[in-house]
Amino acid sequence: MDRRSQVLHEFARLDFNMVQTIHQRELRELSG
């Protein structure tokens, strides 16, 4: 893996975690 794809991979992972966190918060608000 070259440096650029490593960085892109890291961003994708962070972005995915952020989306999951937001999604879980929305689910909690809907079910609460």
Secondary structure by P-SEA (a helix, b strand, c coil): ccaaaaaaaaaaaaaaaaaaaaaaaaaaaaac
